[in-house]
Amino acid sequence: MNKILSKKKLSADVYEMTVDAPLIARARKAGQFLIVQIDTNWGERIPLTIADADAEKGTVTIVFQAVGATTYKLALKDTGDHVENILGPLGNPTHIEKFGRVVCVGGGIGVAPLFPIVQAMKAAGNTVTVIIGARTRELVIFEDRMKNYADELIIVTDDGSYGRKALVTDPLKELCSGAARPDITVAIVPPIMMKFCEKTTAGFDVPIMVSLNTIMIDGTGMCGGCRVNVGGEIKFVCVDGPEFDGHKVDFDNMMIRMKAFKDREEQDHHKCRLAFKESV
């Protein structure tokens, strides 16, 4: 069992938790994820990416949004409570080297798993530009933490309530078309925006790595739910990824597959929200 050492609400339904997990904290690398099970025996196992870790303190930080039965239950836990099982680190680490100029793009809750990658890219000697995108100011997360590592931080919001009124692809296109274009881009954003980040960078022949963690289910490769087409080959995000060459990913097929259980998910989501509101 892993003790919850701190809990913080970052924005509407988005929470940050730091848990005691010394073995994972020492072993994890940027880009990897965890499998979390909060109930004994038959509780659902969900994949959550690692937002931060402290090897000396033996702690791991996760950021999650309460959108389903298990994440709503997790949101009800507080400092001093325990998480039944945490397995990790899983997945292949981000490929880190001194590329030169790196642009890291995060959207919504995807900003949290982007943070360890920004840290690692900066530590490798890169010049790092970070683009944070959100629907509105209240949903911008990790701004102060990114400032500590980014050489340049650009914030955009859909409604213009903070930073620029733009989508993440707008500053990305400007950077790619500039005199000092990126040597590589990393994007952790919603799938539809990931598709357009790929299209933007493709127009300038800029490489892009994308994290497809949103399609993962069991995290071990057994369920087959995270199948994606990458370069004409079938890959499993949880064991072959979660990061891939964005120029090779079939985003249209991936987004169609993510809608397979949309009706059932919306029904369960509604029930979970009602139960959650009654509990808090």
Buried (B, 14 or more C-beta within 10 A) or exposed (E): EBBBBEBEEBBEBBBBBBBBBBEBBEEBBBBBBBBBBBBEEEBBBBBBBBBBBEEEEBBBBBBBBBBBBBBBBBBEBEEEBEBEBBBBBBBBBBEBEEBEBBBBBBBBBBBBBBBBBBBBBBEEEBBBBBBBBBEBBBBBBBBEBBEEBBEEBBBBBEEEBBBBEBBBBBBBBEBBEEEEBBBBBBBBBBBEBBBBBBBBBBEBEBBBBBBBBBBBBBBBBEEEBBBBBBEEEEBBBBBBBBBBEBBBBBBEEBBEBBEEEEEEBEEBBEEBBEEBEEEE
